[in-house]
């Protein structure tokens, strides 16, 4: 009975999301609660929900302040000199431009936000691509590849959501996949080389002068803090070292770093509030999903649905496939990612194979 309720919970959740009947957050909260009422543990539903939310709280806090911190670093112009340098090096060579696009995409995605990556990289490079007659599809594809691979960082959406569904610390989940991430980034550069080579053969090499900041608005330029560049760079390096060395819990590292960066770069309280508000939309959306996922996993775990589903699946899966389970998940996840939204895919896979 529990296994059936569990599978129905996931099925209804998938239906509501894929049919766009409700938002992901609403489905994550209401669907498990509804089916939890039909279990023998319904009297403890409140406790399960609270336990689930408490379990993902560190991940949610870390993600919130990571987005705020790296979003602030983008605003103050920490990555601008690197981006400008890349653009000067590539000049009018399509091969170098495509590889440079990949590098810029990786740098701008350090905040784990796909929206900011595309909003920074595409407007900055699109005029250069158009001026040289290069394909816009190459620009979009390379940025997507870079952002997709960099999104594995602990404060990125997929890792944070998978960690929430598994009940693990995001850093615990991220550390073992660092080698795979490095290989993935090398592959992105290799693919960029192939695409760039084809673009060079198609449009040729042209001499062109291009500055990154020429595409920025007056308001964006007013937010830059070039005089504080070395301070911001040092603070970012210390933050990354603290994350790797785990000098403090990950959420605390980002909270402290963001507070220091905010008060140094924007001493006026109004400016500080404006910078927080500027990043709030993307941050609130992602963090809300994390806490909603805590309810989803808390109810499924507390009622015993996950264990019952696991036992049911184990009973029908041949023992000989056990050693290939990771490969099966990897192979099926790639095509399923084209069918399902990231939230559906991550929460479904981590729930089914937990």
C-alpha positions in Angstrom: 0.0 0.0 0.0 2.8 2.4 0.9 4.7 1.7 -2.3 1.5 2.4 -4.3 1.0 5.7 -2.5 4.6 6.6 -3.1 4.4 5.8 -6.9 1.1 7.7 -7.1 2.7 10.7 -5.3 5.5 10.8 -7.9 3.1 10.2 -10.8 0.7 13.0 -9.8 3.7 15.3 -9.1 5.1 14.6 -12.6 1.7 15.1 -14.2 1.0 18.4 -12.6 4.5 19.8 -13.5 4.6 18.5 -17.1 1.0 19.6 -17.8 1.9 23.0 -16.2 -1.2 22.8 -14.0 0.7 24.2 -11.0 4.2 25.5 -10.2 7.0 23.2 -9.0 6.8 24.7 -5.5 3.1 24.1 -5.2 3.4 20.5 -6.4 6.3 19.7 -4.1 4.4 21.0 -1.1 0.8 19.9 -1.6 1.1 16.5 -3.4 3.1 14.7 -0.7 0.9 16.2 2.1 -2.2 15.0 0.3 -1.0 11.4 -0.1 0.5 11.5 3.4 -3.0 11.9 4.8 -3.8 8.4 3.6 -1.0 6.7 5.5 -1.0 5.5 9.1 1.6 8.2 10.0 -0.8 11.1 9.2 -0.8 12.2 12.8 2.9 12.8 12.6 2.7 14.7 9.3 3.7 18.0 10.8 6.8 16.5 12.4 7.8 14.9 9.1 7.4 18.2 7.3 9.4 20.1 9.9 12.2 17.5 9.8 12.3 17.6 6.1 12.6 21.4 6.0 15.1 21.4 8.8 17.2 18.9 6.9 17.5 21.1 3.8 17.8 24.4 5.7 21.7 24.5 5.5 21.5 23.9 1.8 18.9 26.6 1.3 20.8 29.1 3.3 24.1 28.3 1.4 22.4 28.6 -1.9 20.7 31.9 -1.0 23.9 33.6 0.1 26.0 32.0 -2.7 23.7 33.6 -5.3 23.9 36.9 -3.5 27.6 36.8 -3.1 28.5 35.9 -6.7 25.8 38.1 -8.1 27.4 41.0 -6.2 30.8 40.1 -7.6 29.4 40.2 -11.1 27.8 43.6 -10.4 31.1 45.2 -9.0 33.0 44.0 -12.1 35.2 41.3 -10.6 35.2 39.3 -13.8 35.3 42.2 -16.2 39.1 42.4 -16.5 39.3 38.7 -17.2 36.5 38.9 -19.8 38.1 42.0 -21.4 41.5 40.2 -21.6 39.9 37.2 -23.2 38.2 39.4 -25.8 41.5 41.1 -26.6 43.3 37.8 -27.0 40.7 36.3 -29.3 40.6 39.5 -31.5 38.9 38.6 -34.9 39.7 34.9 -34.9 36.4 32.8 -34.7 38.3 29.8 -33.3 39.6 31.9 -30.4 36.3 33.7 -30.0 34.4 30.5 -29.5 36.9 29.1 -27.0 36.9 32.5 -25.3 33.1 32.3 -25.1 33.4 29.0 -23.3 35.8 30.5 -20.8 33.7 33.5 -20.2 30.6 31.3 -19.7 32.4 29.3 -17.1 33.5 32.4 -15.2 30.1 34.1 -15.3 28.4 30.9 -14.1 30.4 30.8 -10.8 27.3 32.2 -9.1 25.4 29.1 -10.1 22.7 31.1 -11.8 21.8 30.3 -15.4 19.9 33.6 -15.8 22.8 35.8 -14.9 25.2 33.8 -17.1 23.1 34.3 -20.2 22.2 37.9 -19.4 25.9 38.8 -19.0 27.5 36.6 -21.7 25.0 36.8 -24.6 24.6 40.6 -24.6 28.4 41.1 -24.3 29.4 38.8 -27.1 26.4 38.9 -29.5 27.5 42.2 -31.2 31.0 40.6 -31.8 29.5 37.5 -33.3 27.2 39.5 -35.5 30.0 41.8 -36.6 32.1 38.8 -37.8 29.1 37.0 -39.3 29.4 34.1 -36.8 26.5 31.8 -36.0 24.3 32.8 -33.0 23.6 29.1 -32.4 27.3 28.6 -31.7 27.2 31.4 -29.1 24.1 30.0 -27.4 25.3 26.4 -27.6 28.7 27.1 -26.1 27.4 29.2 -23.3 24.8 26.5 -22.5 27.5 23.8 -22.4 29.7 26.0 -20.1 26.9 26.9 -17.8 25.5 23.3 -17.7 28.9 21.9 -16.7 29.7 24.6 -14.1 26.2 24.2 -12.7 27.5 21.2 -10.7 29.0 23.6 -8.1 27.5 23.0 -4.6 25.5 26.3 -4.8 24.2 25.5 -8.3 20.6 24.4 -8.7 21.0 20.7 -9.7 23.5 19.8 -6.9 21.6 21.7 -4.3 18.3 20.0 -5.3 19.9 16.5 -5.5 21.5 17.0 -2.1 18.1 18.1 -0.7 16.3 15.0 -2.1 19.1 12.7 -0.8 19.3 14.4 2.6 23.0 15.1 2.1 25.2 18.1 2.5 25.8 19.7 -0.9 29.6 19.7 -0.4 29.5 16.0 0.4 27.8 15.3 -2.9 30.0 17.7 -4.8 33.5 16.6 -3.7 33.5 13.2 -5.4 32.4 14.6 -8.7 35.1 17.2 -9.0 37.2 15.0 -11.3 34.2 14.4 -13.5 33.5 18.2 -13.6 37.1 18.9 -14.6 36.8 16.4 -17.4 33.5 17.9 -18.5 35.1 21.4 -18.7 37.9 20.1 -20.8 35.3 18.5 -23.1 33.5 21.8 -23.4 36.7 23.5 -24.5 37.3 20.7 -27.0 33.8 21.0 -28.4 34.3 24.8 -28.6 37.6 24.2 -30.5 35.7 22.1 -33.1 32.9 24.6 -33.5 35.3 27.5 -33.6 37.4 25.7 -36.3 34.3 25.3 -38.5 33.4 29.0 -37.9 36.9 30.0 -38.9 36.7 28.0 -42.1 33.2 29.6 -42.8 33.8 33.3 -42.1 37.6 33.6 -42.0 39.7 35.8 -39.7 38.9 39.5 -39.5 40.6 42.3 -37.7 38.2 43.9 -35.2 38.5 45.9 -32.0 35.9 45.2 -29.3 35.6 46.3 -25.7 33.4 44.4 -23.2 32.1 47.4 -21.3 30.8 49.1 -24.5 27.7 47.0 -24.3 26.9 47.9 -20.7 24.3 50.5 -19.7 25.1 53.6 -17.6 23.4 52.0 -14.6 25.5 48.9 -14.9 28.6 50.9 -15.3 27.7 52.9 -12.1 27.7 49.7 -10.1 31.3 48.8 -11.0 34.0 49.2 -8.3 37.3 49.1 -10.2 39.2 50.6 -7.3 38.2 47.7 -5.1 39.1 45.0 -7.7 42.0 43.5 -5.7 40.0 43.5 -2.5 37.1 41.7 -4.2 39.5 39.2 -5.9 41.2 38.4 -2.6 37.9 38.0 -0.8 36.6 35.7 -3.5 39.8 33.6 -3.4 39.5 33.3 0.4 35.9 32.4 0.1 36.7 29.6 -2.3 39.6 28.3 -0.2 37.3 28.4 2.9 34.7 26.3 1.0 37.3 23.7 -0.1 39.1 23.5 3.3 35.7 23.7 5.2 37.1 26.3 7.6 33.5 27.0 8.5 30.2 25.4 7.5 29.4 26.3 3.9 26.4 28.5 4.6 28.4 30.6 7.1 31.2 31.1 4.6 28.9 32.7 2.1 27.0 34.7 4.7 30.1 36.3 6.1 31.7 36.9 2.7 28.5 38.5 1.3 28.2 40.8 4.3 31.8 41.9 4.0 31.6 42.4 0.3 28.3 44.3 0.5 29.4 46.8 3.2 32.8 47.5 1.6 31.6 47.9 -2.0 28.4 49.8 -1.1 28.7 51.6 2.3 25.3 53.3 2.0 22.4 51.2 3.4 20.1 52.1 0.5 22.7 50.9 -2.0 23.1 47.7 0.0 19.3 47.1 0.0 19.2 47.8 -3.8 21.9 45.2 -4.5 20.0 42.6 -2.4 16.7 43.4 -4.1 18.4 43.1 -7.5 19.4 39.5 -6.8 16.3 38.6 -4.8 14.1 37.3 -7.6 16.4 34.5 -8.8 17.5 33.7 -5.3 14.0 33.4 -3.8 12.8 31.2 -6.6 15.6 28.7 -6.2 15.6 28.7 -2.4 11.8 28.2 -2.3 12.2 25.1 -4.4 14.8 23.7 -2.0 12.6 24.2 1.1 9.6 22.8 -0.8 11.7 19.8 -1.7 12.4 19.3 2.0 8.6 18.8 2.6 8.5 16.4 -0.4 11.3 14.2 0.9 10.4 14.6 4.5 6.9 13.2 4.0 8.0 10.4 1.7 10.8 9.4 4.1 8.7 9.8 7.3 5.7 7.8 6.1 8.0 5.0 4.8 7.0 5.5 1.1 10.6 5.7 -0.1 11.6 2.5 1.6 8.5 0.7 0.3 9.1 1.9 -3.2 12.7 0.9 -3.0 11.8 -2.6 -1.9 9.2 -2.9 -4.6 11.7 -1.8 -7.3 14.4 -4.1 -5.9 12.0 -7.1 -6.2 11.5 -6.6 -9.9 15.1 -5.5 -10.9 17.4 -8.5 -11.6 20.3 -8.8 -9.2 22.7 -9.0 -12.2 21.9 -5.3 -13.0 23.0 -4.1 -9.6 26.6 -3.3 -10.6 25.4 -1.4 -13.7 22.8 0.8 -11.8 25.0 3.9 -12.0 25.4 3.5 -15.7 21.7 2.8 -16.2 20.8 6.0 -14.3 23.4 8.0 -16.3 22.2 6.7 -19.7 18.5 7.2 -18.9 19.0 10.6 -17.3 20.4 12.2 -20.5 17.3 11.6 -22.7 14.9 12.1 -19.8 16.5 15.6 -19.2 15.1 16.6 -22.6 11.6 15.4 -21.6 11.4 16.5 -17.9 12.2 19.8 -16.2 15.4 19.7 -14.1 13.3 19.7 -10.9 11.2 16.7 -12.1 14.2 14.8 -13.2 16.3 15.4 -10.1 13.6 14.7 -7.6 12.3 11.7 -9.4 15.7 10.0 -9.9 16.9 10.7 -6.4 13.6 9.5 -4.9 13.4 6.3 -7.1 17.0 5.2 -6.6 17.7 6.5 -3.1 
